[in-house]
Amino acid sequence: MLRMDKGPEFISLALAEWAKKHVVKLAFIQPGKPKKNVFIERFNRTYRTEILNSYLFRTLNEVWEITDKGLSEYNCERPHESRNNMIPEEYRQ
């Protein structure tokens, strides 16, 4: 299942056809209710501030490389509030 708002990129016929072909259910949040999709809203804000607004990209490949590095740092090297402000490696020990 994909949960999303009704932004123009998500209401296209192409997306609906792709979802049907791949047996993926599309679930739309209520208009004006971003808290219904709080995790992706948080990710979008963090990605925009820490990646997209921090670099001047020359190529799409560069976007992918920096995004990959940024996601690795975000998931593995920063303290997580839900884990008592420890990085994942500390939390596992």
RACOR-V599068 format. One record per residue. N is the residue number from 1. RES is the residue in one letter. NEAR is the number of other ideal C-beta (glycine too) atoms within 8 Angstrom. Layout:
# RACOR-V599068
N	RES	NEAR
N	RES	NEAR
This chain:
# RACOR-V599068
1	M	6
2	L	8
3	R	9
4	M	12
5	D	9
6	K	8
7	G	7
8	P	5
9	E	6
10	F	11
11	I	7
12	S	8
13	L	5
14	A	6
15	L	11
16	A	9
17	E	8
18	W	9
19	A	12
20	K	7
21	K	6
22	H	6
23	V	5
24	V	8
25	K	6
26	L	11
27	A	8
28	F	9
29	I	12
30	Q	6
31	P	6
32	G	4
33	K	8
34	P	9
35	K	6
36	K	8
37	N	12
38	V	8
39	F	6
40	I	9
41	E	10
42	R	8
43	F	8
44	N	8
45	R	8
46	T	9
47	Y	11
48	R	9
49	T	9
50	E	9
51	I	11
52	L	7
53	N	6
54	S	6
55	Y	7
56	L	3
57	F	8
58	R	4
59	T	6
60	L	6
61	N	6
62	E	10
63	V	9
64	W	8
65	E	8
66	I	11
67	T	10
68	D	8
69	K	8
70	G	11
71	L	8
72	S	9
73	E	9
74	Y	10
75	N	7
76	C	9
77	E	7
78	R	7
79	P	7
80	H	10
81	E	5
82	S	3
83	R	11
84	N	4
85	N	6
86	M	9
87	I	11
88	P	10
89	E	7
90	E	8
91	Y	10
92	R	5
93	Q	4
